[in-house]
Amino acid sequence: MRKFAGITLALFAVIGVAHAQIPTSGNIFVGYSLSQTRPSSPLTLNGWEGSLEGKFFPWVGIVADFSAGYGKNNLAIPVPCATTTCPTTQNVRRYTYLFGPRVSIPIRRFTPFVQALFGAAHINDQGSTDTSFADAIGGGLDYRLIHGLAWRTQGDELHTNFFSVGENHFRFSTGIDVRF
């Protein structure tokens, strides 16, 4: 009987500790993303961004952030065309997969936050593909519309290293944030 009571007590203690590690609140963000890339030959990417945050403390959470940007790269390359160089358009797609901490402090209807995300980015520039380490440092502001629903505006400095060239991209995102 003592052995059974000891095992039962240990089991409840382990379940209680494991349950305390599960996030009790968080949010899901889905929205529009605009990014400027390649300072030497600017390329604008329009797309989407989505993130999931689980809060372990009221002000600290862990974020999984995914985004995709799509654009057209207008290049002037030599092709048979009268006597000049004819412009050629190439489709560009960039995907990011980032994870990291976010610190936020609710102040009435507003919740400002800062985040440091790390992971990978993948680009497909008309058949030329590359994957690199990526990081995004930035922050934003949530404005609570109604209970459980907010509007988010955020900006990040996204760093990639595609084709062995380090680049910084400013990424702006806005959209709906569902809180639970």
Beta strands, then each sheet from edge to edge (+ up, - down):
strand 1: 25-37
strand 2: 43-57
strand 3: 60-77
strand 4: 86-104
strand 5: 110-125
strand 6: 128-146
strand 7: 149-162
strand 8: 165-179
sheet 1: 1+ 2- 3+ 4- 5+ 6- 7+ 8- 1+
end
